[in-house]
Structure formats: structure tokens, C-alpha cells
Amino acid sequence: MNDTPVNEDTARVRGASPAGATDTQSAARRVREMFTAIAPHYDLLNHLLSANVDKHWWRRTAATFSPLLSRPNARVLDLCCGTGDMTFALRRAGPQAQITGADFSHAMLRLALKKSDGVTGLKWIEADALQLPFADESFDLLTSAFGFRNLADYDAGLREIHRVLKPGGQFGILEFSEPKGILGKLYRFYFKQVLPRIGGLVSGTSAYSYLPASVEKFPSPAELASRMTAVAFRKVEWVPYTFGIAGLYRGTK
């Protein structure tokens, strides 16, 4: 990563920009600090604040790629894996796949490792999503569930995803979105007024104020799909989940 200034005022957002971040390096550092702080309460709050709908999103995403996951010796990378819930969904959909979970938060990976006790065929690695320690064309499938939004440089992240995928390899990025209409208004009220308060009370940090701000600044589905196409991905599409509260970005190298 370089130390290019983070410019929040342009229509084309470079990447995550937590409060206090002045460049891509400080943005990445602030994100890591936040996730380290909320790690002990991360799973509880995810399920509580989403009313357990997040579990359905992980299962649906894994099922989407079940034909690929069922291939003998399929190599899969779950990027920004956090405590591993998407990784475990992939394992259930592909019992024979070789699956690696990667995250740059040591605290999150420790929890993922603890949760994986007794689950075979999983590897965990601490790694920066913008500088992955893998050779070119290493994976058949790459997923990322609610982690891509936190990268300090979205285009650099897409280029790195493209680099480590094999020709014909697929990716799936599961991310929050902002629904339209009355549901969108209710959603924004909950996201901006209710969620940060509950998250703050349970975690004892202000990290959950970052979540609604990061979703609001994240590129629209059309813009992110355009960025993926610019990186040379093919068959790019966005599939909305739960009325557009979240959605799956798909593409093929």
C-alpha cells in the first residue's frame, strides 16, 4: 500500500475511510484497530443486529458456488474472513474443497481458529487483502463476505483478486447495500440511529458508528460492477438479497 491521500469528496471513492484516516495506510490501520476492538463481541452482534438473516446470506452465497465447490481439489480463498462464518458455509457446501480463510486481523483469526476445532480441510492465514501472499492463478474461487467494503483501495483489491484467480475462476463479494423506497428509509433509520447504539452498548466501542457510514460511501452496485469489468472480469452481475439490504457481486476471470 502507498500513502496516497484518501479523498472522500470525489464521486469515485478510493476505499474505506474511517474517522481519523488521512491516507490508505492510516485507513487500513484504523480498520484493523476497530476489528480488533470488536472481535470478542463480533459474532453476537452480527447475529443480533441482522436478526440472524446473515446466516441465510452466507448459506445462499455458498450454495451459489456449489457446482464449483464440488469439484475434486477445488482451491478456495475466503478473503477478509473475519471469524470464519462464510468459510464454514463454504466448507459445508464443498466438503472436499481446499479452503483457506484469510484476514488481516489477528484477533479475528484467533476466534476463527477456535471455532474451527474439529472441522477438517481448513487453513487460516493472516494476510493483507491488497498484498496477498499467494502466487498468480492460485484459486478456483474467491469469496469475501462483508469485508471488501473495508479495504483501503477497492480497485487495488479487485486487481489482487483477479491476480490470484485461475483463468475461468470465479469470485463472489457479499456486501451490504442501500434499498430504495420506504424500506430504504426504515433501513437507514435503523442503520444510523439504532444499530450504532446497540453495537456501542454491547461492544463498549464506537466502531459500530463506522458501519453505516461505510455502507453509505460504498460504490453503488452499478459502479462496483463497472470497476470489476474494468479489471477484466467477465459475466459480472449483482444479485440482491433480502430486498437489496445486501447483495452478491459475481464475476469470472
KAZI-V11506 format. One record per helix or strand of 2 or more residues. SS is the DSSP state (H for helix, E for strand). FROM is the first residue (numbers start at 1). TO is the last residue. Records with the same first field share a line. If there is no record, write none. Layout:
BEGIN
SS: FROM-TO, FROM-TO
END
This chain:
BEGIN
H: 24-49, 53-64, 66-69, 85-93, 106-115, 148-150, 154-164, 181-203, 208-217, 221-230, 242-244
E: 75-79, 98-103, 122-126, 139-145, 165-176, 234-241, 246-252
END
